[in-house]
Amino acid sequence: MAIKYKLIQKAQPGIAGGGLKKWYAAIVLDGEVTVEDLVKKIEKFSALSEADIRGVIIALENVIQEELANGKVIRLDKLGSFYPSVSSEGTAREEEFTVANIKSSKVNYRPGKRISNAMLTATFKKKA
């Protein structure tokens, strides 16, 4: 099945009046897959029960949260990696920096090669 896209027009940033406007593709999301959906699909490919799969997913979520909070990179083989990052204000001198300069933290995800390659072979179709 193809990934649907729509066209959106964008102006050039930083130019008064927008400058030359161009059209760009934007993905049209086609619903979502919930944990329940994943459990049912995974059950078809394994000997595990629905309850076992759900339990593993919940445990994985808990362990990922704990390890990210400890500054660890979570490498899930071909699935990819999760890692923590921060955003902070800069200071003129290193000794001036304090934890108060850290403004936010977030989780980044880097897909594994197999997932990245799946997107290389994706097909696209303009939404009608």
C-alpha positions, 0 to 999 in steps of 0.5 A: 500500500502506498503512503498518501501525501498532500501538497502544501505551499511554503514561503521562504523564511526570513524574507519579507512578504514570504519571497518565492513560494514553493509547493512541498509534499507532506505525509497524510497520516492514515490512522494509528496502530495501538499497543492492542493492534500490535499485540494481535499482529505479533501473536500471529507471528509467535507462540506467545499468548496475547497476555505474554506479549502485552506483558513484555511490551509494558515491561519494555516500556518501563525498562526504557523509561528507567534506563533513559532516565539514567542517561543510557542509550537503548539499542533494540537491535534492528528496531533502532535506538532511543537516547536522551538529549537536552536543550540548554542556554549557553554561557560565556564561560564554562564555570558559569554553567549550572543545571538551571541552564538546562531548559528541556530534555527529550528522547530521540529515536534513530531507526535501525537499518532495516526500518530505514530501508523499508522507507527507501522502498516506500511508494507514494500516492497523492491524496485525492 
